[in-house]
Amino acid sequence: MIFKYLLLVLLSLSAMGSRYASADQVDDWVAEEMAKSLVPGLAFAVISQGEVLDMRAYGLANMETGSPVKTLSVFELASLTKPITTRWARVRPRIS
């Protein structure tokens, strides 16, 4: 269930157009959404034309040990990539 919320946060970030939002606005929005959705931690990157523009990590990777999420933390996704791929296919530019 936690992965469902992580997906919602990531998709919302992409829809938000984070390249137009200030870093503080993104940080505030992520903290608010994590609190509302009970997401303990997440990491994301903003990539444009193969270049990493920004990488951020928020919250805890392990709630028992209190270890923080890092930008290179590995998350179990299982079948979560299917809706992400579907979303990408819908919003990507059409190639003629």
N, C-alpha and C positions, 0 to 999 in steps of 0.2 A: 504494500500500500504506500510505503514511503516513496517508492520509485515513481508512482503515479503523480505524487506531488512534485517531485523533482522534475519530471517531464513538464508539468504545467508551468513551473517557474521558468524553465529553459525556453519553452515555446513563447511564454509571455515576454521574456526578455528580447527574443528575436522580433516579436511583433511590436515591441515598444520602440524599436529603432534606436538602440542604445548608442549608436554613433552620433546621434543628435542630442543625447542627454548628457549632462555633466557627470563626472565621476561620483560626486556627492549624491546626486539624484539617484543614480543606479544603486549605490551603496544603501541609501535610505530605503529605496523600494525593495531591494532584495531582503534586507533585514525585516521589513514589515511583512512581506509575503512568507518568509521563513517562519516567523512567529505565528501568523494566522494559520499556516498549513502544517505546523509542527514538523518542519524539515530540520533535522539536526545539523546538516552541513551540505555544501555543494561547491562545485568549482565550475568555472566556465571560461571560454576564450572567445574573443571577437576576432574573426578571421575575414579578411577581404582580399580577394585575388591571390590567395595562397600566402598572404603575409599576416602574421599574428599581430594585431593592433593592441590587444590588451588581454591579460589573463588575471583572473581573480579567484580567491578562495574565501569561503565563509563558513563559520561554525565548526562543528566537531566531526572528525572522521570516526571516532570511537567514543561513544558516550560513557562507557565503563572506565576507560583509562583517561579520558579527557584530552586525547590527542587531537590536534587541530587538523582540519582539511588543508591540504597544500595544493598549489596549482597543478601539480603532477600526480595527485592522488588518483588511485584506480578505483572505479565504482563498478559493482556488479550491475549489468544492464539486462541480462537475459533476453527476453523477447521485446524489450522496451524499444529497440531500434526500429521495429516495424512502423509504429505511428510516427516516429521522427522522419523516417524515409518517406512515408506517405505525405507528410506535411511539406517536406522539401520538394517533392515532385509537383505539388500543387502551386507552390509559390515561385519556383525557379523560372527564370526567363525561358521562353519557348525558343528553341533553336530550329531555324528553317532549313 
